[in-house]
Amino acid sequence: MIDLNMKSISKIPFFKENFNDDFISALASKFIEEKLVPFNTIFSKNDPSNFLYILCDGEIEYFVEIPEGSASILNIQTISG
């Protein structure tokens, strides 16, 4: 599983360009694969987090609530992995 995680991380330009293979291997050893069902909330604004999420496959949407009285209610973006 570490080799698969390392391959996934190595495809991300930020990691590939800024870190050596030893660091990426150490990072990969800490990964936990998580499969989510549609409409599952990963985290909400102001929630503390001790995790780094990397999307390997699928799509993720994030929503930002606009304060009441603004022209728009929600700002939505979809990211594919």
N, C-alpha and C positions, 0 to 999 in steps of 0.2 A: 504494500500500500504506500510506503514511503516513496518508492520510485515513481508511482503514478502521481502522487502529490507533488513531487519535485518537478516532474515534467509539466504539470499544470502551472506551477509557480513560474517556471522558467520561460513560459510563453508570454508572461506579462512583462512588457517593456520596462516598467519601473523597477522590478526586481532584477531582471536580466542585466540592466545597465548599471545598477547601483550596488549590487551585492555579489560576493563570490559564491562558488558552489558549496563551500563548507557551511556558510550562513544559510543558504537556501535549503540545504539538506537538514540542518538543525531545525529550521522553521517547518519544513515538511513533516518532520517527526512529531510535531505538536498538533498537526491538523486532525480534525474530527470531521468526517463527512456527514452532512446532514441533508436529508431529502425532505423537501417541504411540499405540502399540498397547496393548490391554488387558494388565494385569499388568506393565507396564513400571515399574520403580522410577525415580522422578525424583531423589530423593536420600534418604539415610539419616541417622539421628541422628549428630551430630558431624562430618558431612561439611562441609568449607568450601564456601561458595557465593558466587558473584559475580553471581547472577541474581535477578530478581524474576519469579515465575511468576504469570500471570493466566489463570484458566480461563475461556474464552469459550464453549465448547460441550462438553457431555458430563458425565461424572461422575468424581470422584476419591475414592478411599478412603485414609484414613491409619490406620496401625496404630501403637499404642504398646505395647511389651512391658512387662508387669507383672513385677516381680521374682519370682523363684521362691519359692514358699511363700505367695504372696498368694492371695486367694479367686478371682481371675480371672486368666486367662492373657493375653487380649488385650482392648484397648478399641478398638472400631472405629467410625468415623463416615464417612458418605458425604456428599459435597458435590456439588451439581449446579450447572452453569454454563450 
